[in-house]
Amino acid sequence: MAGTSSKRMSRTIMGRLRLASQGLLGPGLGSVPEAVRWMTASQAQNLQEALWAVGLRVPAAGLTAVRAALDNGVVIRSWPMRGTLHLVAPEDLSWMLGLTADRLTRSIAGRHRELDITWADIEKCRDIALERVTGGGSLSRTELFDVFEAAGQPTTGQRGIHILGTLCRHGWLVQGPLAGNQQLLVAFDEWIPESRKLERQEGIAEFALRYFRSHGPATLRDFAWWTQIPLTEVRTAFEQVRGQLVELKFGDASYWMSPDTAALLDAGVPGQRSVLLLPGFDEFVLGYQDRSLVLAPEHAGKVVPGGNGVFKKTLVGGGEVTGTWAGPGKGRNAGVVPELFDEGKPLGPAAQAAFNRAADRYRAFLAG
């Protein structure tokens, strides 16, 4: 499909296109599993933030519905890429791990040597863990680590979490139902009885197609960073799917998106007056190597104070991150307080009304 001109583009229009492709504008996505599958993978190291990320994209879903999806196994929270927890569809996790696990294993081999973790240790921990959970059993992380300790496998000093991550990356264990705000560990093949199998290039091509449909406009470098798949492999596999996407030239880069998202350039890109309260770690901010389209570099430190890797909740106005917000309390009594980057420009009446509606939606989600 022919490329799209950048003459009428701006950073805020690019941001609104991303909001639209991520299901954050308009009617949203139809169900919790549908939203997770559409997003392909959604960052989820903070469970509570991840639940709200789904709720934002499924207006009819409350907190109870999103938690139920994890309890029922129709949504999985695991480490499909970058050594970071994400929400994924159950049928996708196995082939995603097939693309990313070996590279991550090589990248942390030095750390495993520091922690005195050998492959024999991994196999021993695998066997004793599966002995405990196979047949419908489950263990909390604390219980699992106690089992490891009893078998002579220390878990202190990050040794336990590295062993657990390895067992999950290799498809022996997976996080299953919730116990409060923690997830129990269960046998992968029992919790996910049906997994798709894709050859490597086929898998990269599908990964890329789904990423650009749900995250576009984005660049090939964004996708390569997002998955940590080498850019050379990405470029080769991308040729299989580029005909199903639209290229957009903006600045010095080529961005890719779905035809439906591109069509908004003719129909009118929505969301010019939108105000959204995004959770910390939301894909709208984290899903790209280059975040400068939606988050001005001079404000990045206000979202990730001190560069500590902990992303604050973001206030998004008209497709651009304009501040952060705090939400102390719970349920309908939750406080929602804006912290604008430019304190000299407070919200006007219309923006304040939109902010209040967004805050009401957040409270309704927590109470739902």
N, C-alpha and C positions, 0 to 999 in steps of 0.2 A: 504494500500500500504506500502511496506517495507520502513524502515527508510533509510536515506542517511548518509554515513560516513562523518566525519568531517576532515579526514586526509589531504585533499587538500584545506581546507578552510582557509580563512583569513578574517580580518575585511573588507578589501576593496572589496573582492568578495561578501561578505554578502551585503555590500552596493550596489554593482552593481546589485545584484539580486533584491533588493528592487526598484532600479531605473527601472528595467525591469518590475516588477509587477505593478508599478504605471504608466506605459505608458510613462516614461521619456526617454526611449531609443528606437531606431528603428523607425518605421513609426508612432508611437503614436496611439491615439485613433481616431475614425472616425468622431465624431461630438461632439458638446458641450453637449447635453443631454446624449449622450452615455458615455462621459468621467465622468460626474458627477455621473451617475448611477453606473459606474464601480468602482469609488472610494468609493462608499457607503455614505460617509460623508466627506467633506473637510473643514477644518477650515477656517472661513471667517469673523472674526471680523473686519478686515481691508478690505473694499470693493475692493479697487484698487489692493491690493496684491492678493486677491482671484480671481479677473478676470484674472490676469496674470498666476496664478496657473493653471487655466483651459486652457488658451492659450498655455502654455508650452506642455500640453498633447494632444492638437489638433492643429498640425502645420498649418492646412489650415485655422484656425479661427483667425480673428483679434478682436480687442477690441469691435468693433461694433456688431459682431455676439454674443459675450458672453453677452454683455449688453442686446441685443434683447432677449436672452433666458430668462433672468429675467423679462423683460417687458412682454413677452408672457406667462409666467407662466410654461414654460417647465423645468425650474430650479427654485428651491425655496431656499431662504436664511432665515434660522430660527434657533431656539435653540433646536435641537433634543437631546442634551446631554451635560453634564458638564456645563450647563448654559452659553455656548459659541456658537456664531453664526457659522453655517456650511452651505455649499451648499449641497442640497440633491435633489433627484428626487421627484416630487410632490406626487406620489403614495406611497412613503415610509415614509413620515413624520408622518402620524397619528400613524402607528404601532410602530415607533421608540419612539414617545412620550409616548405611552402606556407602554413601557418598562422602561423609565427613569424618567418621570415627577414626579411621587409620591416620589421617593427617593430624588430628588433634592428639592422638596417642603418641605420635612421633614428637610433637611439639612439647609434650610434658614429660618425655622420657627422662630428662635430666632431673626434674623434680621428683620423679619416682625413685631415682637412684638416691637422692638426698634422703628420702623417706624410707629407704631400704625396702621397697616394694618390688618383688620379683614376680615373674609370671607364675611360678609355682605358688606363691602366696595368693595370687588372684584365683588360680584354679581351686586352691583349698577353700578360700572364702566363698567361691561360687558353689562348691559342693555342699558346704554346711548351710549356706543360705537357702539353696533350693530344697534341701532336706526338710527345712522348717516350713517353707511356704507352699511347696507343691501339694496339690490336692485341695486348693481353696484357702490355704492359710495366708496370714499376713503378719507383718512385724512393723512396729514403729522403728524409726531410725535408731532411737536409744536402745530398743530391744535387740535390733540387729547388731549394733556395735557391742552390746554385752555378749552376744553369741560369739562374735569374732574374738573378743578378749578372752573368753573362756577357752577358745581353741588355740590360744597362744598368738593371736594376731593383734598387736597393739593398734589402737584407733586414735591415739592422742596426736597433737601436732599436725593436724590435717591428714594424717594417714588414713583414718577411717573414711573421710569424705572422698579421698582419691580412689580408694578401693571401691566404694559404692558407685562412684561415677563410672569407673571402668566396667563394673558388672552391668550397669544400665546401658552404656554405649554399645556393649556387645550383645545386648538383647537377651540377657538372662533374668534381670530384674527390671521392674518398672514401678513408678509411683502410681498407686491406685486410689482407693476411696479415702475420703477425708476423715480424720479424727480430730475434731476441733479445727485448728488452723494448721495442722500438720497432715501429711499424707502417709498412708501405710505402704510398705513395700510388698509387692506381690510378684508372682511368677509371670514373666513377660508373655509367654505363649498361652497361658490361661486367661490373662486379662485382655489380651489382644489375639483372639484365635484366628483372625483372618488378616493377613498382611500382604500388601501388593509387593511384587518383585519387579524391579526395573533394571535393565542394563545401565552401565554407568553413563554413557552419553545420552541415552534416552531419559534417564533420571535428571541429569543436569538440564536438559532441554525443557522438561516439564516443570522443574523447579523454577527456571527462569521465566517461562511463560506465565506461570501463576503469580510469581513475584511482580512482574510488570503489570499484570492485570489488576492486582490488589494494591500495589504501591506506586504505580506510575503516576506522573512522569518520573523516571529514574534512569540512571546510567548503568552501563555494564559494570563499571567500577563499583557502583553502589551494590549491585547484586553480588559481585565477587567478594566484596568485603563482608556483606551480610552473611554469606554462607561459608566464607573462608575457602572456597574452591578456587584454584589458581585461574587467573584471568585468561591464560592461554586456552585452558579447557573450556572456560565459559564462552569465549569467542567462537570456538569451533562448534560447540553444541548449539549456540544461539542461532546459527544459520538455519537450523531445522524449524525454528518457530518465528523468525523475524517477519515472515509474511503475514502472520496473524496479529501483528502489532503495528502501531503507527509511530514513526520517528518524528521528534520535535526538536528543532534546532533552537537552542537558547544560549546566549553567550557564546562560549567557545566549545560547547559540549553538545552531544546528541543524547536526547532523552527518549525513552520508550514508554508507551502506554497502550491500553486497549483501545479499539475503535470506538467503544461506547464512551470512554472518557474523552477521547479526542473530539467526538461529536459535540461535546459541550462548548467547544470553542465557537461553533456556529450557532448553537441554540442559546448560548448565554451561560457562562460559568456561574453556578449558584454560590451562595454563601458570602456575598460581599459584606453583609451586616451580621454575619453569624458570630456567636460567642460560645465557645466550648470550654468545658472544664475537663481537661485530659488528666488521666492518672500519671504518676511517675512512671518512667520507662515505657511510655506508649510508643507504638510503632511509628506514629506520625513524626516523632522526633528521632527515635533511635534506629529506625529502619533504613538508614542511609549513611554511607561513608561521609558524604558532604551534607551537612545539615544547615548550611548557610542560606539556603533558599527560604527557610521558614524560621530560622533562629539566627538573628544577627550576631556575628562573632563577638562583638563587644558585650553582648548580654549572656554569652554561653556560660560564663562563670557564675551567673546568678541561678542558672538551672542546675549546674553541677558544681556546687561550691568547693573550691579548692581542688577541683579535678579529681574528686575522690571516687568517682564512678557511681555515685548515688544520685539519680535524677529526681528532681522535685516535680511535683504536680505542675502542669503548665496551663496557663490561660491563653487561649488562641482566639484572636479576633480577626475575622476576614481573611483567614488563611495564613496568619503570621503569629508567632509566639510573642505576646506582648507583656507577659508577666508570669508570675506563679500564683498559686493559691494554697490556702491551708484549710483543712477540713476537720477540726477537732470535734470530738463528740461522736455519737452514733445515732442511727435511725433518723427520725424526723427532727430531732433536736441537734443534728450535726451543724456546727458552725461552718460557714463557707466565706472565707475572707480573701479578697484579691490583694495581690502585692505587685503593682504595676512597675515595669522597668522605668518608665518616665513618670515619676510621682507628680511632676508639674502639669501633667495632662490627665486629670481624673476622668472616669467614665462619664460620658454625656448621658442625658435622659434615656435615649433609645438604647445605648449600649448597657446602661445600668438595668434597664428592664429586661434585656436579653440575658444579662448575667444572672438576674434573679430567677428567670425561667430555668436557666441551666442549673442553678443551685437547687431549685425545687426538684428537678429531675434527678439529681444526685441523691437527694434525701429520699425520694420515692424509691429509687433503686435499693438503697440500704434497707428500707423498711419492707421491700417486696419479697 
